[in-house]
């Protein structure tokens, strides 16, 4: 697990897209990593969120919508990002996760034959 910095800012501005869904819920991320979640809402529902800055300086959001149909915490990144600028591997290292522990991964992040 790499060091990270939590940013205590209002919900991330701009267009975001889901990168993956972690198996862990916000209370587990708080317990395991000390991440503090805040309350907000978007056009879908009320939500819990946290904003994390990776050692590279790249920022991602952790989000759990109150009425989500399944378990887990979404990891969101800026819509325009491209590998390797802010990839899944960096998020996994920062949060101490493995690909096997993810509930869902964006199709663009599927491992290639060279990985």
KOLGU-4560 file (N, C-alpha, C; in nm, 3 decimals, padded with zeros to 5 digits):
<recs>
<n_xx: 00.085 n_yy: -00.118 n_zz: 00.000 ca_xx: 00.000 ca_yy: 00.000 ca_zz: 00.000 c_xx: 00.090 c_yy: 00.124 c_zz: 00.000 mol: A seq: 1 type: UNK>
<n_xx: 00.060 n_yy: 00.217 n_zz: -00.089 ca_xx: 00.136 ca_yy: 00.341 ca_zz: -00.100 c_xx: 00.070 c_yy: 00.448 c_zz: -00.013 mol: A seq: 2 type: UNK>
<n_xx: 00.150 n_yy: 00.545 n_zz: 00.025 ca_xx: 00.095 ca_yy: 00.657 ca_zz: 00.101 c_xx: 00.002 c_yy: 00.737 c_zz: 00.010 mol: A seq: 3 type: UNK>
<n_xx: -00.097 n_yy: 00.799 n_zz: 00.068 ca_xx: -00.188 ca_yy: 00.885 ca_zz: -00.007 c_xx: -00.226 c_yy: 01.000 c_zz: 00.084 mol: A seq: 4 type: UNK>
<n_xx: -00.285 n_yy: 01.100 n_zz: 00.024 ca_xx: -00.332 ca_yy: 01.215 ca_zz: 00.101 c_xx: -00.480 c_yy: 01.230 c_zz: 00.073 mol: A seq: 5 type: UNK>
<n_xx: -00.557 n_yy: 01.244 n_zz: 00.179 ca_xx: -00.699 ca_yy: 01.269 ca_zz: 00.161 c_xx: -00.719 c_yy: 01.419 c_zz: 00.149 mol: A seq: 6 type: UNK>
<n_xx: -00.799 n_yy: 01.458 n_zz: 00.049 ca_xx: -00.833 ca_yy: 01.599 ca_zz: 00.029 c_xx: -00.972 c_yy: 01.623 c_zz: 00.084 mol: A seq: 7 type: UNK>
<n_xx: -00.984 n_yy: 01.718 n_zz: 00.171 ca_xx: -01.114 ca_yy: 01.749 ca_zz: 00.231 c_xx: -01.175 c_yy: 01.866 c_zz: 00.153 mol: A seq: 8 type: UNK>
<n_xx: -01.236 n_yy: 01.831 n_zz: 00.041 ca_xx: -01.296 ca_yy: 01.928 ca_zz: -00.049 c_xx: -01.438 c_yy: 01.884 c_zz: -00.078 mol: A seq: 9 type: UNK>
<n_xx: -01.519 n_yy: 01.979 n_zz: -00.130 ca_xx: -01.653 ca_yy: 01.940 ca_zz: -00.171 c_xx: -01.641 c_yy: 01.843 c_zz: -00.287 mol: A seq: 10 type: UNK>
<n_xx: -01.751 n_yy: 01.777 n_zz: -00.317 ca_xx: -01.751 ca_yy: 01.673 ca_zz: -00.420 c_xx: -01.673 c_yy: 01.717 c_zz: -00.543 mol: A seq: 11 type: UNK>
<n_xx: -01.601 n_yy: 01.622 n_zz: -00.603 ca_xx: -01.515 ca_yy: 01.650 ca_zz: -00.718 c_xx: -01.590 c_yy: 01.720 c_zz: -00.831 mol: A seq: 12 type: UNK>
<n_xx: -01.536 n_yy: 01.831 n_zz: -00.880 ca_xx: -01.600 ca_yy: 01.899 ca_zz: -00.992 c_xx: -01.568 c_yy: 01.828 c_zz: -01.123 mol: A seq: 13 type: UNK>
<n_xx: -01.645 n_yy: 01.858 n_zz: -01.225 ca_xx: -01.614 ca_yy: 01.806 ca_zz: -01.358 c_xx: -01.672 c_yy: 01.669 c_zz: -01.383 mol: A seq: 14 type: UNK>
<n_xx: -01.648 n_yy: 01.624 n_zz: -01.502 ca_xx: -01.701 ca_yy: 01.495 ca_zz: -01.545 c_xx: -01.614 c_yy: 01.381 c_zz: -01.494 mol: A seq: 15 type: UNK>
<n_xx: -01.679 n_yy: 01.283 n_zz: -01.434 ca_xx: -01.609 ca_yy: 01.168 ca_zz: -01.378 c_xx: -01.665 c_yy: 01.041 c_zz: -01.440 mol: A seq: 16 type: UNK>
<n_xx: -01.586 n_yy: 00.934 n_zz: -01.437 ca_xx: -01.636 ca_yy: 00.804 ca_zz: -01.480 c_xx: -01.588 c_yy: 00.698 c_zz: -01.383 mol: A seq: 17 type: UNK>
<n_xx: -01.664 n_yy: 00.591 n_zz: -01.375 ca_xx: -01.627 ca_yy: 00.481 ca_zz: -01.286 c_xx: -01.509 c_yy: 00.406 c_zz: -01.343 mol: A seq: 18 type: UNK>
<n_xx: -01.410 n_yy: 00.381 n_zz: -01.259 ca_xx: -01.292 ca_yy: 00.303 ca_zz: -01.295 c_xx: -01.310 c_yy: 00.158 c_zz: -01.251 mol: A seq: 19 type: UNK>
<n_xx: -01.361 n_yy: 00.142 n_zz: -01.128 ca_xx: -01.382 ca_yy: 00.008 ca_zz: -01.074 c_xx: -01.474 c_yy: 00.018 c_zz: -00.952 mol: A seq: 20 type: UNK>
<n_xx: -01.512 n_yy: -00.098 n_zz: -00.900 ca_xx: -01.589 ca_yy: -00.104 ca_zz: -00.776 c_xx: -01.512 c_yy: -00.194 c_zz: -00.680 mol: A seq: 21 type: UNK>
<n_xx: -01.477 n_yy: -00.136 n_zz: -00.566 ca_xx: -01.407 ca_yy: -00.211 ca_zz: -00.461 c_xx: -01.506 c_yy: -00.296 c_zz: -00.384 mol: A seq: 22 type: UNK>
<n_xx: -01.462 n_yy: -00.407 n_zz: -00.333 ca_xx: -01.547 ca_yy: -00.491 ca_zz: -00.249 c_xx: -01.575 c_yy: -00.421 c_zz: -00.115 mol: A seq: 23 type: UNK>
<n_xx: -01.477 n_yy: -00.348 n_zz: -00.064 ca_xx: -01.493 ca_yy: -00.282 ca_zz: 00.066 c_xx: -01.591 c_yy: -00.166 c_zz: 00.059 mol: A seq: 24 type: UNK>
<n_xx: -01.668 n_yy: -00.152 n_zz: 00.165 ca_xx: -01.763 ca_yy: -00.042 ca_zz: 00.183 c_xx: -01.693 c_yy: 00.072 c_zz: 00.258 mol: A seq: 25 type: UNK>
<n_xx: -01.751 n_yy: 00.194 n_zz: 00.256 ca_xx: -01.690 ca_yy: 00.306 ca_zz: 00.327 c_xx: -01.650 c_yy: 00.278 c_zz: 00.473 mol: A seq: 26 type: UNK>
<n_xx: -01.735 n_yy: 00.211 n_zz: 00.554 ca_xx: -01.690 ca_yy: 00.186 ca_zz: 00.692 c_xx: -01.563 c_yy: 00.101 c_zz: 00.699 mol: A seq: 27 type: UNK>
<n_xx: -01.547 n_yy: 00.006 n_zz: 00.607 ca_xx: -01.427 ca_yy: -00.076 ca_zz: 00.605 c_xx: -01.305 c_yy: 00.005 c_zz: 00.560 mol: A seq: 28 type: UNK>
<n_xx: -01.324 n_yy: 00.094 n_zz: 00.463 ca_xx: -01.214 ca_yy: 00.179 ca_zz: 00.419 c_xx: -01.172 c_yy: 00.277 c_zz: 00.529 mol: A seq: 29 type: UNK>
<n_xx: -01.270 n_yy: 00.322 n_zz: 00.608 ca_xx: -01.238 ca_yy: 00.408 ca_zz: 00.722 c_xx: -01.159 c_yy: 00.328 c_zz: 00.826 mol: A seq: 30 type: UNK>
<n_xx: -01.206 n_yy: 00.210 n_zz: 00.859 ca_xx: -01.138 ca_yy: 00.125 ca_zz: 00.957 c_xx: -00.997 c_yy: 00.085 c_zz: 00.911 mol: A seq: 31 type: UNK>
<n_xx: -00.986 n_yy: 00.041 n_zz: 00.786 ca_xx: -00.859 ca_yy: -00.014 ca_zz: 00.737 c_xx: -00.758 c_yy: 00.093 c_zz: 00.697 mol: A seq: 32 type: UNK>
<n_xx: -00.804 n_yy: 00.206 n_zz: 00.643 ca_xx: -00.713 ca_yy: 00.305 ca_zz: 00.587 c_xx: -00.725 c_yy: 00.443 c_zz: 00.648 mol: A seq: 33 type: UNK>
<n_xx: -00.824 n_yy: 00.462 n_zz: 00.736 ca_xx: -00.844 ca_yy: 00.593 ca_zz: 00.798 c_xx: -00.908 c_yy: 00.695 c_zz: 00.706 mol: A seq: 34 type: UNK>
<n_xx: -00.969 n_yy: 00.652 n_zz: 00.597 ca_xx: -01.034 ca_yy: 00.744 ca_zz: 00.504 c_xx: -01.165 c_yy: 00.791 c_zz: 00.565 mol: A seq: 35 type: UNK>
<n_xx: -01.185 n_yy: 00.922 n_zz: 00.564 ca_xx: -01.305 ca_yy: 00.983 ca_zz: 00.620 c_xx: -01.400 c_yy: 01.016 c_zz: 00.506 mol: A seq: 36 type: UNK>
<n_xx: -01.522 n_yy: 00.968 n_zz: 00.515 ca_xx: -01.623 ca_yy: 00.992 ca_zz: 00.411 c_xx: -01.716 c_yy: 01.103 c_zz: 00.455 mol: A seq: 37 type: UNK>
<n_xx: -01.762 n_yy: 01.181 n_zz: 00.358 ca_xx: -01.855 ca_yy: 01.290 ca_zz: 00.383 c_xx: -01.985 c_yy: 01.261 c_zz: 00.308 mol: A seq: 38 type: UNK>
<n_xx: -02.091 n_yy: 01.331 n_zz: 00.343 ca_xx: -02.221 ca_yy: 01.314 ca_zz: 00.278 c_xx: -02.239 c_yy: 01.418 c_zz: 00.169 mol: A seq: 39 type: UNK>
<n_xx: -02.303 n_yy: 01.377 n_zz: 00.061 ca_xx: -02.336 ca_yy: 01.468 ca_zz: -00.047 c_xx: -02.449 c_yy: 01.405 c_zz: -00.129 mol: A seq: 40 type: UNK>
<n_xx: -02.471 n_yy: 01.456 n_zz: -00.247 ca_xx: -02.571 ca_yy: 01.400 ca_zz: -00.338 c_xx: -02.532 c_yy: 01.436 c_zz: -00.480 mol: A seq: 41 type: UNK>
<n_xx: -02.584 n_yy: 01.360 n_zz: -00.574 ca_xx: -02.569 ca_yy: 01.393 ca_zz: -00.715 c_xx: -02.703 c_yy: 01.367 c_zz: -00.783 mol: A seq: 42 type: UNK>
<n_xx: -02.704 n_yy: 01.359 n_zz: -00.915 ca_xx: -02.831 ca_yy: 01.340 ca_zz: -00.985 c_xx: -02.887 c_yy: 01.199 c_zz: -00.969 mol: A seq: 43 type: UNK>
<n_xx: -02.814 n_yy: 01.110 n_zz: -00.904 ca_xx: -02.863 ca_yy: 00.974 ca_zz: -00.882 c_xx: -02.924 c_yy: 00.954 c_zz: -00.744 mol: A seq: 44 type: UNK>
<n_xx: -02.857 n_yy: 01.007 n_zz: -00.639 ca_xx: -02.899 ca_yy: 00.972 ca_zz: -00.503 c_xx: -02.811 c_yy: 01.045 c_zz: -00.402 mol: A seq: 45 type: UNK>
<n_xx: -02.845 n_yy: 01.029 n_zz: -00.276 ca_xx: -02.756 ca_yy: 01.070 ca_zz: -00.168 c_xx: -02.635 c_yy: 00.976 c_zz: -00.171 mol: A seq: 46 type: UNK>
<n_xx: -02.521 n_yy: 01.026 n_zz: -00.127 ca_xx: -02.401 ca_yy: 00.944 ca_zz: -00.133 c_xx: -02.303 c_yy: 00.978 c_zz: -00.023 mol: A seq: 47 type: UNK>
<n_xx: -02.207 n_yy: 00.887 n_zz: -00.002 ca_xx: -02.091 ca_yy: 00.908 ca_zz: 00.086 c_xx: -01.971 c_yy: 00.914 c_zz: -00.007 mol: A seq: 48 type: UNK>
<n_xx: -01.878 n_yy: 01.008 n_zz: 00.017 ca_xx: -01.765 ca_yy: 01.021 ca_zz: -00.073 c_xx: -01.639 c_yy: 01.062 c_zz: 00.002 mol: A seq: 49 type: UNK>
<n_xx: -01.526 n_yy: 01.034 n_zz: -00.062 ca_xx: -01.395 ca_yy: 01.079 ca_zz: -00.015 c_xx: -01.312 c_yy: 01.109 c_zz: -00.139 mol: A seq: 50 type: UNK>
<n_xx: -01.222 n_yy: 01.205 n_zz: -00.128 ca_xx: -01.134 ca_yy: 01.243 ca_zz: -00.238 c_xx: -00.991 c_yy: 01.212 c_zz: -00.196 mol: A seq: 51 type: UNK>
<n_xx: -00.921 n_yy: 01.135 n_zz: -00.279 ca_xx: -00.787 ca_yy: 01.088 ca_zz: -00.248 c_xx: -00.689 c_yy: 01.138 c_zz: -00.353 mol: A seq: 52 type: UNK>
<n_xx: -00.570 n_yy: 01.181 n_zz: -00.306 ca_xx: -00.461 ca_yy: 01.217 ca_zz: -00.396 c_xx: -00.353 c_yy: 01.111 c_zz: -00.384 mol: A seq: 53 type: UNK>
<n_xx: -00.321 n_yy: 01.048 n_zz: -00.496 ca_xx: -00.217 ca_yy: 00.945 ca_zz: -00.501 c_xx: -00.079 c_yy: 01.013 c_zz: -00.495 mol: A seq: 54 type: UNK>
<n_xx: 00.025 n_yy: 00.938 n_zz: -00.464 ca_xx: 00.160 ca_yy: 00.996 ca_zz: -00.460 c_xx: 00.200 c_yy: 01.066 c_zz: -00.590 mol: A seq: 55 type: UNK>
<n_xx: 00.144 n_yy: 01.023 n_zz: -00.702 ca_xx: 00.174 ca_yy: 01.085 ca_zz: -00.831 c_xx: 00.109 c_yy: 01.222 c_zz: -00.846 mol: A seq: 56 type: UNK>
<n_xx: 00.016 n_yy: 01.256 n_zz: -00.755 ca_xx: -00.058 ca_yy: 01.381 ca_zz: -00.764 c_xx: -00.193 c_yy: 01.365 c_zz: -00.831 mol: A seq: 57 type: UNK>
<n_xx: -00.220 n_yy: 01.247 n_zz: -00.882 ca_xx: -00.349 ca_yy: 01.221 ca_zz: -00.947 c_xx: -00.458 c_yy: 01.204 c_zz: -00.842 mol: A seq: 58 type: UNK>
<n_xx: -00.576 n_yy: 01.252 n_zz: -00.875 ca_xx: -00.687 ca_yy: 01.253 ca_zz: -00.779 c_xx: -00.796 c_yy: 01.157 c_zz: -00.824 mol: A seq: 59 type: UNK>
<n_xx: -00.852 n_yy: 01.086 n_zz: -00.728 ca_xx: -00.967 ca_yy: 01.001 ca_zz: -00.757 c_xx: -01.066 c_yy: 01.009 c_zz: -00.643 mol: A seq: 60 type: UNK>
<n_xx: -01.190 n_yy: 00.973 n_zz: -00.674 ca_xx: -01.297 ca_yy: 00.978 ca_zz: -00.574 c_xx: -01.343 c_yy: 00.838 c_zz: -00.537 mol: A seq: 61 type: UNK>
<n_xx: -01.385 n_yy: 00.823 n_zz: -00.415 ca_xx: -01.447 ca_yy: 00.701 ca_zz: -00.365 c_xx: -01.592 c_yy: 00.736 c_zz: -00.334 mol: A seq: 62 type: UNK>
<n_xx: -01.687 n_yy: 00.659 n_zz: -00.389 ca_xx: -01.828 ca_yy: 00.695 ca_zz: -00.377 c_xx: -01.912 c_yy: 00.572 c_zz: -00.348 mol: A seq: 63 type: UNK>
<n_xx: -02.006 n_yy: 00.591 n_zz: -00.257 ca_xx: -02.106 ca_yy: 00.488 ca_zz: -00.228 c_xx: -02.241 c_yy: 00.556 c_zz: -00.227 mol: A seq: 64 type: UNK>
<n_xx: -02.325 n_yy: 00.526 n_zz: -00.327 ca_xx: -02.462 ca_yy: 00.580 ca_zz: -00.330 c_xx: -02.550 c_yy: 00.505 c_zz: -00.232 mol: A seq: 65 type: UNK>
<n_xx: -02.635 n_yy: 00.578 n_zz: -00.164 ca_xx: -02.722 ca_yy: 00.517 ca_zz: -00.063 c_xx: -02.809 c_yy: 00.406 c_zz: -00.121 mol: A seq: 66 type: UNK>
<n_xx: -02.867 n_yy: 00.428 n_zz: -00.238 ca_xx: -02.958 ca_yy: 00.329 ca_zz: -00.296 c_xx: -02.893 c_yy: 00.239 c_zz: -00.400 mol: A seq: 67 type: UNK>
<n_xx: -02.762 n_yy: 00.224 n_zz: -00.397 ca_xx: -02.695 ca_yy: 00.139 ca_zz: -00.496 c_xx: -02.750 c_yy: -00.003 c_zz: -00.489 mol: A seq: 68 type: UNK>
<n_xx: -02.771 n_yy: -00.066 n_zz: -00.603 ca_xx: -02.832 ca_yy: -00.199 ca_zz: -00.605 c_xx: -02.741 c_yy: -00.311 c_zz: -00.555 mol: A seq: 69 type: UNK>
<n_xx: -02.611 n_yy: -00.287 n_zz: -00.554 ca_xx: -02.518 ca_yy: -00.391 ca_zz: -00.510 c_xx: -02.417 c_yy: -00.337 c_zz: -00.412 mol: A seq: 70 type: UNK>
<n_xx: -02.333 n_yy: -00.424 n_zz: -00.358 ca_xx: -02.233 ca_yy: -00.382 ca_zz: -00.259 c_xx: -02.115 c_yy: -00.311 c_zz: -00.325 mol: A seq: 71 type: UNK>
<n_xx: -02.030 n_yy: -00.252 n_zz: -00.243 ca_xx: -01.904 ca_yy: -00.198 ca_zz: -00.290 c_xx: -01.899 c_yy: -00.048 c_zz: -00.296 mol: A seq: 72 type: UNK>
<n_xx: -01.777 n_yy: 00.002 n_zz: -00.320 ca_xx: -01.749 ca_yy: 00.144 ca_zz: -00.329 c_xx: -01.690 c_yy: 00.173 c_zz: -00.466 mol: A seq: 73 type: UNK>
<n_xx: -01.750 n_yy: 00.265 n_zz: -00.539 ca_xx: -01.699 ca_yy: 00.302 ca_zz: -00.671 c_xx: -01.574 c_yy: 00.386 c_zz: -00.658 mol: A seq: 74 type: UNK>
<n_xx: -01.480 n_yy: 00.365 n_zz: -00.749 ca_xx: -01.365 ca_yy: 00.453 ca_zz: -00.765 c_xx: -01.388 c_yy: 00.530 c_zz: -00.894 mol: A seq: 75 type: UNK>
<n_xx: -01.388 n_yy: 00.663 n_zz: -00.883 ca_xx: -01.413 ca_yy: 00.750 ca_zz: -00.998 c_xx: -01.286 c_yy: 00.826 c_zz: -01.036 mol: A seq: 76 type: UNK>
<n_xx: -01.266 n_yy: 00.846 n_zz: -01.165 ca_xx: -01.155 ca_yy: 00.924 ca_zz: -01.217 c_xx: -01.210 c_yy: 01.024 c_zz: -01.318 mol: A seq: 77 type: UNK>
<n_xx: -01.129 n_yy: 01.124 n_zz: -01.354 ca_xx: -01.173 ca_yy: 01.222 ca_zz: -01.453 c_xx: -01.203 c_yy: 01.153 c_zz: -01.584 mol: A seq: 78 type: UNK>
<n_xx: -01.306 n_yy: 01.197 n_zz: -01.650 ca_xx: -01.355 ca_yy: 01.135 ca_zz: -01.772 c_xx: -01.247 c_yy: 01.128 c_zz: -01.880 mol: A seq: 79 type: UNK>
<n_xx: -01.164 n_yy: 01.228 n_zz: -01.892 ca_xx: -01.065 ca_yy: 01.232 ca_zz: -02.000 c_xx: -00.935 c_yy: 01.160 c_zz: -01.973 mol: A seq: 80 type: UNK>
<n_xx: -00.921 n_yy: 01.088 n_zz: -01.862 ca_xx: -00.792 ca_yy: 01.026 ca_zz: -01.831 c_xx: -00.764 c_yy: 00.912 c_zz: -01.929 mol: A seq: 81 type: UNK>
<n_xx: -00.637 n_yy: 00.886 n_zz: -01.952 ca_xx: -00.596 ca_yy: 00.774 ca_zz: -02.037 c_xx: -00.480 c_yy: 00.701 c_zz: -01.970 mol: A seq: 82 type: UNK>
<n_xx: -00.474 n_yy: 00.572 n_zz: -01.990 ca_xx: -00.362 ca_yy: 00.494 ca_zz: -01.936 c_xx: -00.235 c_yy: 00.544 c_zz: -01.999 mol: A seq: 83 type: UNK>
<n_xx: -00.124 n_yy: 00.553 n_zz: -01.931 ca_xx: -00.106 ca_yy: 00.519 ca_zz: -01.789 c_xx: -00.117 c_yy: 00.638 c_zz: -01.697 mol: A seq: 84 type: UNK>
<n_xx: -00.180 n_yy: 00.747 n_zz: -01.739 ca_xx: -00.182 ca_yy: 00.870 ca_zz: -01.661 c_xx: -00.246 c_yy: 00.853 c_zz: -01.524 mol: A seq: 85 type: UNK>
<n_xx: -00.351 n_yy: 00.777 n_zz: -01.514 ca_xx: -00.416 ca_yy: 00.753 ca_zz: -01.384 c_xx: -00.485 c_yy: 00.619 c_zz: -01.393 mol: A seq: 86 type: UNK>
<n_xx: -00.410 n_yy: 00.514 n_zz: -01.395 ca_xx: -00.465 ca_yy: 00.383 ca_zz: -01.419 c_xx: -00.509 c_yy: 00.309 c_zz: -01.295 mol: A seq: 87 type: UNK>
<n_xx: -00.569 n_yy: 00.199 n_zz: -01.322 ca_xx: -00.619 ca_yy: 00.113 ca_zz: -01.217 c_xx: -00.508 c_yy: 00.064 c_zz: -01.126 mol: A seq: 88 type: UNK>
<n_xx: -00.393 n_yy: 00.033 n_zz: -01.182 ca_xx: -00.284 ca_yy: -00.021 ca_zz: -01.101 c_xx: -00.243 c_yy: 00.075 c_zz: -00.990 mol: A seq: 89 type: UNK>
<n_xx: -00.239 n_yy: 00.205 n_zz: -01.020 ca_xx: -00.203 ca_yy: 00.303 ca_zz: -00.918 c_xx: -00.307 c_yy: 00.305 c_zz: -00.806 mol: A seq: 90 type: UNK>
<n_xx: -00.433 n_yy: 00.302 n_zz: -00.841 ca_xx: -00.540 ca_yy: 00.301 ca_zz: -00.742 c_xx: -00.529 c_yy: 00.177 c_zz: -00.653 mol: A seq: 91 type: UNK>
<n_xx: -00.504 n_yy: 00.063 n_zz: -00.714 ca_xx: -00.492 ca_yy: -00.062 ca_zz: -00.636 c_xx: -00.378 c_yy: -00.055 c_zz: -00.537 mol: A seq: 92 type: UNK>
<n_xx: -00.264 n_yy: -00.003 n_zz: -00.579 ca_xx: -00.149 ca_yy: 00.008 ca_zz: -00.489 c_xx: -00.182 c_yy: 00.103 c_zz: -00.374 mol: A seq: 93 type: UNK>
<n_xx: -00.239 n_yy: 00.218 n_zz: -00.406 ca_xx: -00.270 ca_yy: 00.318 ca_zz: -00.303 c_xx: -00.367 c_yy: 00.262 c_zz: -00.199 mol: A seq: 94 type: UNK>
<n_xx: -00.466 n_yy: 00.185 n_zz: -00.243 ca_xx: -00.568 ca_yy: 00.134 ca_zz: -00.151 c_xx: -00.538 c_yy: -00.005 c_zz: -00.098 mol: A seq: 95 type: UNK>
<n_xx: -00.427 n_yy: -00.065 n_zz: -00.142 ca_xx: -00.392 ca_yy: -00.198 ca_zz: -00.093 c_xx: -00.488 c_yy: -00.306 c_zz: -00.140 mol: A seq: 96 type: UNK>
<n_xx: -00.537 n_yy: -00.293 n_zz: -00.261 ca_xx: -00.631 ca_yy: -00.388 ca_zz: -00.320 c_xx: -00.561 c_yy: -00.471 c_zz: -00.427 mol: A seq: 97 type: UNK>
<n_xx: -00.624 n_yy: -00.579 n_zz: -00.469 ca_xx: -00.577 ca_yy: -00.655 ca_zz: -00.584 c_xx: -00.691 c_yy: -00.663 c_zz: -00.684 mol: A seq: 98 type: UNK>
<n_xx: -00.659 n_yy: -00.690 n_zz: -00.809 ca_xx: -00.763 ca_yy: -00.701 ca_zz: -00.911 c_xx: -00.865 c_yy: -00.809 c_zz: -00.875 mol: A seq: 99 type: UNK>
<n_xx: -00.819 n_yy: -00.914 n_zz: -00.809 ca_xx: -00.909 ca_yy: -01.024 ca_zz: -00.770 c_xx: -01.015 c_yy: -00.981 c_zz: -00.670 mol: A seq: 100 type: UNK>
<n_xx: -00.989 n_yy: -00.873 n_zz: -00.596 ca_xx: -01.082 ca_yy: -00.827 ca_zz: -00.494 c_xx: -01.186 c_yy: -00.728 c_zz: -00.547 mol: A seq: 101 type: UNK>
<n_xx: -01.176 n_yy: -00.691 n_zz: -00.674 ca_xx: -01.269 ca_yy: -00.594 ca_zz: -00.731 c_xx: -01.398 c_yy: -00.662 c_zz: -00.772 mol: A seq: 102 type: UNK>
<n_xx: -01.509 n_yy: -00.590 n_zz: -00.754 ca_xx: -01.639 ca_yy: -00.642 ca_zz: -00.796 c_xx: -01.666 c_yy: -00.613 c_zz: -00.943 mol: A seq: 103 type: UNK>
<n_xx: -01.606 n_yy: -00.505 n_zz: -00.994 ca_xx: -01.624 ca_yy: -00.465 ca_zz: -01.134 c_xx: -01.506 c_yy: -00.379 c_zz: -01.174 mol: A seq: 104 type: UNK>
<n_xx: -01.468 n_yy: -00.387 n_zz: -01.300 ca_xx: -01.362 ca_yy: -00.304 ca_zz: -01.357 c_xx: -01.409 c_yy: -00.250 c_zz: -01.491 mol: A seq: 105 type: UNK>
<n_xx: -01.381 n_yy: -00.125 n_zz: -01.518 ca_xx: -01.418 ca_yy: -00.066 ca_zz: -01.647 c_xx: -01.351 c_yy: -00.147 c_zz: -01.758 mol: A seq: 106 type: UNK>
<n_xx: -01.423 n_yy: -00.177 n_zz: -01.866 ca_xx: -01.366 ca_yy: -00.259 ca_zz: -01.974 c_xx: -01.235 c_yy: -00.205 c_zz: -02.031 mol: A seq: 107 type: UNK>
<n_xx: -01.214 n_yy: -00.073 n_zz: -02.029 ca_xx: -01.088 ca_yy: -00.017 ca_zz: -02.079 c_xx: -00.969 c_yy: -00.055 c_zz: -01.992 mol: A seq: 108 type: UNK>
<n_xx: -00.995 n_yy: -00.104 n_zz: -01.872 ca_xx: -00.887 ca_yy: -00.138 ca_zz: -01.779 c_xx: -00.857 c_yy: -00.287 c_zz: -01.776 mol: A seq: 109 type: UNK>
<n_xx: -00.910 n_yy: -00.363 n_zz: -01.868 ca_xx: -00.882 ca_yy: -00.506 ca_zz: -01.873 c_xx: -00.733 c_yy: -00.526 c_zz: -01.898 mol: A seq: 110 type: UNK>
<n_xx: -00.672 n_yy: -00.625 n_zz: -01.831 ca_xx: -00.529 ca_yy: -00.649 ca_zz: -01.852 c_xx: -00.502 c_yy: -00.685 c_zz: -01.997 mol: A seq: 111 type: UNK>
<n_xx: -00.388 n_yy: -00.639 n_zz: -02.046 ca_xx: -00.345 ca_yy: -00.674 ca_zz: -02.181 c_xx: -00.256 c_yy: -00.796 c_zz: -02.174 mol: A seq: 112 type: UNK>
<n_xx: -00.224 n_yy: -00.855 n_zz: -02.290 ca_xx: -00.137 ca_yy: -00.973 ca_zz: -02.292 c_xx: -00.001 c_yy: -00.945 c_zz: -02.237 mol: A seq: 113 type: UNK>
<n_xx: 00.044 n_yy: -00.818 n_zz: -02.241 ca_xx: 00.177 ca_yy: -00.784 ca_zz: -02.191 c_xx: 00.180 c_yy: -00.761 c_zz: -02.042 mol: A seq: 114 type: UNK>
<n_xx: 00.064 n_yy: -00.758 n_zz: -01.977 ca_xx: 00.060 ca_yy: -00.734 ca_zz: -01.831 c_xx: 00.064 c_yy: -00.864 c_zz: -01.756 mol: A seq: 115 type: UNK>
</recs>
